[in-house]
Amino acid sequence: MINTDIQYCRGAGCLLRDSCKRAKDEKVDGEVWFADEPFRIINGKFNCDLYWGKSQTSIFDQLNDTTNGETGADKQTDGGESRT
């Protein structure tokens, strides 16, 4: 099964690659990948706002539990219109 809930990254040159859930070596058809590595060196310091470690996975799991695994189109409503 292809996971489309996360955007992947090659992690080339990334200091956090070994612990990041986004970092993968090989692409599987249908997966979403970053065109460029998302990390940057800012003022000589490594920065990646899109790092996905253990705490991010925990948050993602909690959100899935809250929505019963329904995402995207599954959660769409009729736009708030009431039916009588």
C-alpha positions as CSV (number, residue, x, y, z in Angstrom):
1,M,0.0,0.0,0.0
2,I,1.3,3.5,-0.9
3,N,1.3,6.1,1.8
4,T,0.1,9.4,0.3
5,D,-0.2,11.1,3.8
6,I,3.4,12.0,3.8
7,Q,5.7,13.7,1.4
8,Y,9.1,12.0,1.1
9,C,12.7,13.3,0.7
10,R,15.9,11.7,-0.4
11,G,17.7,13.3,2.5
12,A,20.9,13.8,0.6
13,G,23.3,15.7,2.9
14,C,20.7,16.0,5.7
15,L,22.0,15.8,9.2
16,L,18.7,14.3,10.4
17,R,18.3,11.7,7.7
18,D,18.8,8.7,9.9
19,S,15.9,9.6,12.3
20,C,13.5,11.3,9.8
21,K,10.5,9.3,8.6
22,R,10.4,11.4,5.3
23,A,13.9,10.1,4.2
24,K,13.9,7.2,1.8
25,D,16.3,5.8,-0.7
26,E,13.9,4.6,-3.4
27,K,10.7,6.0,-4.8
28,V,7.6,3.9,-5.3
29,D,5.2,4.9,-8.0
30,G,2.4,7.0,-6.5
31,E,4.4,8.4,-3.6
32,V,4.8,12.2,-3.3
33,W,8.4,13.5,-3.0
34,F,9.9,16.9,-2.6
35,A,11.5,18.3,-5.7
36,D,14.4,19.7,-3.6
37,E,15.7,18.8,-0.2
38,P,13.6,20.8,2.3
39,F,16.4,21.6,4.7
40,R,18.5,24.8,4.7
41,I,21.6,26.1,6.3
42,I,20.7,29.4,7.9
43,N,23.4,31.6,9.5
44,G,25.6,28.5,9.6
45,K,23.0,26.4,11.4
46,F,21.1,23.4,10.0
47,N,17.3,23.8,9.8
48,C,14.5,21.6,8.5
49,D,11.0,22.7,9.3
50,L,9.7,19.5,7.7
51,Y,11.5,17.0,9.8
52,W,9.3,14.1,10.7
53,G,10.5,12.3,13.9
54,K,8.9,10.4,16.7
55,S,6.9,13.3,18.1
56,Q,5.5,14.2,14.7
57,T,4.5,10.6,14.2
58,S,2.7,10.6,17.5
59,I,0.8,13.7,16.6
60,F,-0.1,12.2,13.2
61,D,-1.4,9.0,14.9
62,Q,-3.5,11.1,17.4
63,L,-5.1,13.0,14.5
64,N,-5.9,9.8,12.7
65,D,-7.5,8.4,15.8
66,T,-9.5,11.6,16.3
67,T,-10.8,11.5,12.7
68,N,-11.2,7.7,12.7
69,G,-8.7,7.5,9.8
70,E,-10.9,9.6,7.5
71,T,-9.0,12.3,5.6
72,G,-9.5,14.6,2.6
73,A,-12.6,13.9,0.7
74,D,-13.8,11.4,3.4
75,K,-14.3,14.3,5.8
76,Q,-16.0,16.7,3.4
77,T,-19.4,17.9,4.3
78,D,-22.2,19.5,2.4
79,G,-20.8,23.0,3.1
80,G,-22.8,23.5,6.3
81,E,-26.2,23.5,4.7
82,S,-28.8,22.0,6.9
83,R,-31.3,19.5,5.6
84,T,-34.8,19.4,6.9
